[in-house]
Amino acid sequence: MVLAQLGGSISRALQQMSNATVIDEKVLKECLNEITRALIQADVQFKLVCDMQTNIKKIVNLEDLAAGHNKRKIIQQAVFNELCKILDAGKPSFTPKKGKPSVVMFVGLQGSGKTTTCTKYAYYHQKKGWKPALVCADTFRAGAFDQLKQNATKAKIPFYGSYMESDPVKIAVDGVERFKKENCDLIIVDTSGRHKQEAALFEEMRQVSEATKPDLVIFVMDSSIGQAAFDQAQAFKQSVAVGAVIVTKMDGHAKGGGALSAVAATKSPVIFIGTGEHMDEFEVFDVKPFVSRLLGMGDWSGFMDKIHEVVPMDQQPELLQKLSEGNFTLRIMYEQFQHILKMGPISQVFSMLPGFSAELMPKGREKESQAKIKRYMTMMDSMTNEELDSSHPKIMNESRIMRIARGSGRQVREVMEMFEGYKRLAKIRSKMKGLKFPKKGDMSALSRNMNAQQIGGMGGLQSLMKQMGSAKDMMGMFGGGN
Ligand SMILES: Nc1nc2c(ncn2[C@@H]2O[C@H](COP(=O)(O)OP(=O)(O)OP(=O)(O)O)[C@@H](O)[C@H]2O)c(=O)[nH]1
């Protein structure tokens, strides 16, 4: 993923600076030049990058800093803040409330990923307990309704559309009315993205908006347009009351950084980013956690959110207890695998942990890793309770390993490899013993600690990762291969 490369380059530049014995003007200049290069490669506007450099230089006046000051910390904090500034639109968007009907209208050019994103948005909220519904008001593109129907059916989301009716306004109004009666709390209206004339497209959007009175209009744009995002977002904002933006295809485009910063410049908040074609390749966009993850500094609130999403409420204290106890059995590993598979793309989940980076798992390896986890689980299905509940690896003698391999139809080598992986995770977990995990909405103990680590920079993070074991080690466990 291109963004992971950008994050990797910036954190490497910071790391190199941290490794220097003395931080002088030359070291700072080299570090800032590296960061500038990385941002320009990601298509961030030249002026923004120059401003960022100037601001950092202003904040970090090495000559004025007394010897006692931690220059590394100050520089890292300044880079973090300036990156946030580039990506921050400065105002939050309207957020629909669960249980109260909201109409959300999606607009955007054809091919931007609008229809796919409507379903992703519905699916995301459905997982959080909402009752979403989809309305297809795109009567221009033949096949638009079929596409939405197919996506909605797959995600088990109610939908509305028509093959006969050619008036998008009528479909939108009928669909919204129907789903309001059915007590849906998030009614999503997908509109057309193509017209013979641009003016006609904007007029149609305006009419649908006037008739359905959406609580929020979301503009969907493809990240590959880079800095041109500014003009496109402005043009849409002038025609309808765009309240938020979703930037798609962040998984494959070198211009992703440019699109995000250009949208922010229009003062339109980006609320989600699309990171792939699949339903769950969709991430909340929140500037600080995003920059934090970009730099491999983790996002605990996002991580905890994921846990709260997939683990039933009544099992959460038990899971958190197990995670912090350090007594790591194969059964616990099995349960964790179940959770990981439910959480969505592995690289997305891991990039929320400090010290990990999406860069550690190349995009193509995602499927392999999922398959690998499933294979491990099949092997564990052939184990006895005694084996699953033991935390002593010695119990696994040759005859047990042979039996598990036979029972699961896998090779002895693969079973051994699974045990090796288990031992590595057990070692990491034993280092995590005693770590306090925050409860939902309470990011106090651990997250404050983590924030301090973020701000404290790589030194703090490295020591944390040393305590936990290496990130590469853990990725090695999941990162594809046989
Ligand atoms: N890689 C990647 N592909 C995406 C993403 N979002 C959408 N796509 C793909 O982009 C293509 C176009 O998406 P659609 O949802 O059909 O586009 P649309 O904007 O609704 O098009 P119209 O309905 O004609 O207006 C499809 O092949 C999607 O699978 C994303 O985040 N990443």
The ligand as an ORCA input file, in Angstrom:
! r2SCAN-3c Opt
* xyz 0 1
  N      -8.889     -1.029     -5.182
  C     -10.039     -0.447     -4.847
  N     -11.079     -0.507     -5.698
  C     -12.234      0.076     -5.349
  C     -12.385      0.780     -4.116
  N     -13.653      1.256     -4.070
  C     -14.254      0.865     -5.220
  N     -13.410      0.160     -5.989
  C     -13.624     -0.410     -7.338
  O     -13.839      0.638     -8.252
  C     -14.693      0.211     -9.326
  C     -15.816      1.223     -9.523
  O     -16.657      1.185     -8.381
  P     -18.234      1.439     -8.459
  O     -18.723      1.318     -7.083
  O     -18.847      0.584     -9.493
  O     -18.216      2.930     -8.983
  P     -19.382      4.017     -9.048
  O     -18.727      5.291     -8.707
  O     -20.537      3.603     -8.239
  O     -19.810      4.041    -10.538
  P     -21.255      4.532    -11.059
  O     -22.276      3.694    -10.360
  O     -21.198      4.251    -12.520
  O     -21.383      5.964    -10.759
  C     -15.170     -1.167     -8.931
  O     -14.416     -2.119     -9.638
  C     -14.884     -1.263     -7.439
  O     -14.645     -2.579     -7.021
  C     -11.244      0.849     -3.225
  O     -11.262      1.445     -2.149
  N     -10.109      0.221     -3.650
*
